[in-house]
Amino acid sequence: MVKLLVSTKTTLLLFLPFASSMAIATFIENDHGTQVARGMVYEAWWFEVRMGDGLDGDKFYFSL
């Protein structure tokens, strides 16, 4: 089960929405400013949880 959670395929599936949200945040920042993009995307709880999941998985998988 743990290998499935930190596998390359799972990481890719979780990375695609993460990358998409960063792209959307770029457009939000362009239209409405940096503070709005930070508040809506970069400092949102779901964005920070996803960043933490990726780092935790890498630490476990690569024994960092």
Buried (B, 14 or more C-beta within 10 A) or exposed (E): EEEEBBEEEEBEEBEEEBEEBEEEBEEBBEEEEEEEBBEBBBEBEEBEEBEEBBEEBEEEBEEE
